[in-house]
Amino acid sequence: MNQAPKADFDVIIVGAGLSGIGSACHLTRECPGKTYAVLEAREDMGGTWDLFRYPGIRSDTDMESFGYDFAPWTTPESIAAGHKILDYIKKTAADYDVTKHIQFSKRVTTINWSSETALWTLSIDDIKAGKPVEMTCRFLSMCPGYYRYDKGHRPEFKGEADFKGDVIHPQFWPDDLNYAGKKIVLIGSGATAITLMPQLAETAAHVTMMQRTPTYIASRPSKDKIAVLLRAILPENLAYRLVRAKNIWYLRLIYDMAVKNPIRVRKHLRKLIVKDLGRDYPVDTHFNPPYNPWDQRLCAVPDGDFFEAIKSGKASMVTDSVAKFTGAGVLTGSGQALAADIIITATGIEVVAFGDVSVIVDGNRVRPADTFGYKGIMFSGLPNMVSVFGYTNAAWTLRADLISKFMCRLINWLDEHGYDYAVPNPPDDMTPAPWTDFQAGYITRVIDDLPKQGDCPPWTNIQNYKRDKKLIGKAPIDDGHMRFGLAAPS
């Protein structure tokens, strides 16, 4: 039998964030004989939960479904602060002895596949050593995150040079920023702005949240009473599984209701906000999005802190466009002057495919937009590679877990059947469609640069955890859509 050339590692995982650590843990659990390395461009693990340092950063999903399926979340808060999520990631890495496999300050720039050797060769910037290095592997788990870590989405505003105060993007929050007693204009309406506003309002003179487009917002308890009860009377793992199942079911129910009856859900969400802010508040001005619920993510606010900040008078909403910055703040499109000592541009992230890594297969450069997604996790023409991209309508980690389990199942299947690689092989006549119909700005800005989905399973990128558990978790590996091969004889 042909013996493929030896690789530096059986598997290389790119990224040591939530997904990368999870991938390593699944590999340890399900492919215990495989060698692996985790390459992380930054100097610590945690990804988003280490990078973002703005006040109040937290999950926008309950931690029972956002946590790993194999590592119970035991902290009382279901909507958790960022530092607690980081602690959870680090503890999980330690529990599964992953930490020793992580190589920090290693930025992957190019991945290069050779069918002759059945190896991926990774070109890497060793940031600390200040020199390039190469590593080879049999299988790649791409978990670099879905956005640029070194650059946020930051529109240029007219008159920025005239503003006398500080302009801050939340992705690069300065440790020494003192906003106590300051007037703040917070530009944005997504999860980051909605998280920041009540935190800033605690000590700022006033926070004006200036949004161009409203967002659907709903209050939810920071602690899950059922979770607290079950943890008190049941074994930890059982309690976690039950609460996780409950929360996954409930979120899917809400999503399905929003899709099937958006008008009813819109009215219900409006009713809840009126209850929080009162009938005299201009709810229809500031909380009436021009799209249906779940066309973009629904933002959850723990214990109504966002609404409490508004009721206290410490914060206010303005729904308008930015005409320009002035020396003293922001001038809106309607001519309203918003005074500011600090302007915070919570204007979003820059999404990239495969961590903006260059991809080469057998000497040919591959554009992500020219590939079809297979089950939303592998890509046509790219052998032995999975890429983690979570759900837009549920907890990210639900899908990350499924993808890592699929990777392990595929690796074990290849070993069992004597193959060196697997590559998704789409039908010649498949009609391409956008990767997702999710309408958030950070997706629509780059949709033409992302991989495509097809017009039939398993080439569709479904957003349904229950269906994915069968499609990703249980469907046969050799399903007629995957081609298998061997390295060339040496």
CORKAPE-V919599 format. One record per backbone hydrogen bond with DSSP energy under -0.5 kcal/mol. CO is the residue of the C=O (numbers start at 0). NH is the residue of the N-H. If there is no record, write none. Layout:
co->CO nh->NH
co->CO nh->NH
//
This chain:
co->1 nh->3
co->8 nh->137
co->9 nh->137
co->9 nh->138
co->10 nh->36
co->11 nh->13
co->11 nh->140
co->12 nh->14
co->12 nh->38
co->13 nh->142
co->15 nh->45
co->16 nh->20
co->17 nh->21
co->18 nh->22
co->19 nh->23
co->20 nh->24
co->21 nh->25
co->22 nh->26
co->23 nh->27
co->24 nh->28
co->25 nh->29
co->26 nh->30
co->30 nh->33
co->34 nh->9
co->34 nh->10
co->36 nh->12
co->36 nh->38
co->37 nh->39
co->37 nh->102
co->38 nh->14
co->39 nh->104
co->39 nh->105
co->41 nh->104
co->45 nh->48
co->46 nh->49
co->46 nh->50
co->47 nh->51
co->53 nh->56
co->56 nh->81
co->61 nh->64
co->61 nh->65
co->62 nh->66
co->67 nh->70
co->71 nh->73
co->75 nh->223
co->77 nh->62
co->77 nh->79
co->79 nh->58
co->80 nh->83
co->80 nh->84
co->81 nh->85
co->82 nh->86
co->83 nh->87
co->84 nh->88
co->85 nh->89
co->86 nh->90
co->87 nh->91
co->88 nh->92
co->89 nh->93
co->90 nh->94
co->91 nh->95
co->92 nh->97
co->92 nh->98
co->93 nh->96
co->97 nh->100
co->98 nh->101
co->100 nh->37
co->101 nh->103
co->102 nh->39
co->104 nh->106
co->104 nh->126
co->104 nh->127
co->105 nh->107
co->106 nh->124
co->108 nh->357
co->109 nh->122
co->110 nh->359
co->111 nh->120
co->112 nh->361
co->113 nh->117
co->113 nh->118
co->115 nh->487
co->118 nh->113
co->119 nh->121
co->119 nh->136
co->120 nh->111
co->120 nh->122
co->121 nh->123
co->121 nh->134
co->122 nh->108
co->122 nh->109
co->123 nh->125
co->123 nh->132
co->124 nh->106
co->124 nh->126
co->125 nh->129
co->125 nh->130
co->130 nh->125
co->132 nh->123
co->134 nh->121
co->135 nh->8
co->136 nh->119
co->138 nh->11
co->139 nh->141
co->139 nh->385
co->140 nh->13
co->140 nh->142
co->141 nh->387
co->142 nh->16
co->145 nh->351
co->150 nh->349
co->151 nh->153
co->154 nh->156
co->156 nh->159
co->157 nh->324
co->158 nh->161
co->158 nh->162
co->159 nh->162
co->165 nh->167
co->165 nh->342
co->167 nh->344
co->168 nh->171
co->169 nh->52
co->169 nh->172
co->173 nh->176
co->176 nh->178
co->178 nh->181
co->181 nh->183
co->181 nh->204
co->181 nh->205
co->182 nh->340
co->182 nh->341
co->183 nh->185
co->183 nh->207
co->184 nh->186
co->184 nh->343
co->185 nh->187
co->185 nh->209
co->186 nh->345
co->189 nh->193
co->190 nh->194
co->191 nh->195
co->192 nh->196
co->193 nh->197
co->194 nh->198
co->195 nh->199
co->196 nh->200
co->197 nh->201
co->198 nh->201
co->199 nh->202
co->199 nh->203
co->202 nh->180
co->205 nh->183
co->206 nh->208
co->206 nh->315
co->207 nh->185
co->207 nh->209
co->208 nh->210
co->208 nh->317
co->209 nh->187
co->210 nh->319
co->215 nh->298
co->217 nh->300
co->219 nh->302
co->221 nh->77
co->221 nh->78
co->222 nh->224
co->223 nh->227
co->224 nh->228
co->225 nh->229
co->226 nh->230
co->227 nh->231
co->228 nh->232
co->229 nh->233
co->234 nh->238
co->235 nh->239
co->236 nh->240
co->237 nh->241
co->238 nh->242
co->239 nh->243
co->240 nh->244
co->241 nh->245
co->242 nh->246
co->243 nh->247
co->244 nh->248
co->245 nh->249
co->246 nh->250
co->247 nh->251
co->248 nh->252
co->249 nh->253
co->250 nh->254
co->251 nh->255
co->252 nh->256
co->253 nh->257
co->254 nh->258
co->255 nh->259
co->256 nh->260
co->260 nh->264
co->261 nh->265
co->262 nh->266
co->263 nh->267
co->264 nh->268
co->265 nh->269
co->266 nh->270
co->267 nh->271
co->268 nh->272
co->269 nh->273
co->270 nh->274
co->271 nh->275
co->272 nh->276
co->273 nh->277
co->277 nh->280
co->280 nh->282
co->281 nh->284
co->281 nh->285
co->282 nh->286
co->291 nh->294
co->294 nh->438
co->295 nh->293
co->298 nh->217
co->300 nh->219
co->300 nh->303
co->301 nh->304
co->303 nh->307
co->304 nh->308
co->305 nh->309
co->306 nh->310
co->307 nh->311
co->308 nh->313
co->308 nh->314
co->309 nh->312
co->313 nh->206
co->315 nh->208
co->317 nh->210
co->317 nh->319
co->320 nh->322
co->320 nh->332
co->323 nh->330
co->325 nh->328
co->326 nh->163
co->327 nh->339
co->328 nh->325
co->329 nh->331
co->329 nh->337
co->330 nh->322
co->330 nh->323
co->331 nh->334
co->335 nh->331
co->335 nh->337
co->336 nh->338
co->337 nh->329
co->340 nh->165
co->341 nh->184
co->342 nh->167
co->342 nh->344
co->343 nh->186
co->343 nh->345
co->344 nh->346
co->347 nh->152
co->348 nh->350
co->349 nh->147
co->351 nh->354
co->352 nh->355
co->353 nh->356
co->357 nh->110
co->358 nh->365
co->359 nh->112
co->360 nh->363
co->363 nh->360
co->365 nh->358
co->366 nh->369
co->367 nh->370
co->370 nh->451
co->371 nh->379
co->372 nh->374
co->373 nh->376
co->373 nh->377
co->376 nh->386
co->377 nh->373
co->378 nh->381
co->380 nh->382
co->381 nh->378
co->381 nh->384
co->383 nh->139
co->385 nh->141
co->386 nh->388
co->394 nh->397
co->394 nh->398
co->395 nh->398
co->395 nh->399
co->396 nh->400
co->397 nh->401
co->398 nh->402
co->399 nh->403
co->400 nh->404
co->401 nh->405
co->402 nh->406
co->403 nh->407
co->404 nh->408
co->405 nh->409
co->406 nh->410
co->407 nh->411
co->408 nh->412
co->409 nh->413
co->410 nh->414
co->411 nh->415
co->412 nh->416
co->413 nh->417
co->413 nh->418
co->414 nh->417
co->420 nh->484
co->421 nh->383
co->422 nh->482
co->423 nh->380
co->426 nh->429
co->429 nh->431
co->432 nh->452
co->439 nh->442
co->439 nh->443
co->440 nh->444
co->441 nh->350
co->442 nh->445
co->442 nh->446
co->445 nh->448
co->445 nh->449
co->446 nh->449
co->451 nh->372
co->452 nh->432
co->455 nh->458
co->457 nh->374
co->458 nh->453
co->459 nh->461
co->463 nh->467
co->464 nh->468
co->465 nh->469
co->466 nh->469
co->466 nh->470
co->467 nh->471
co->467 nh->472
co->469 nh->473
co->469 nh->474
co->476 nh->478
co->480 nh->424
co->482 nh->422
co->484 nh->419
co->484 nh->420
//
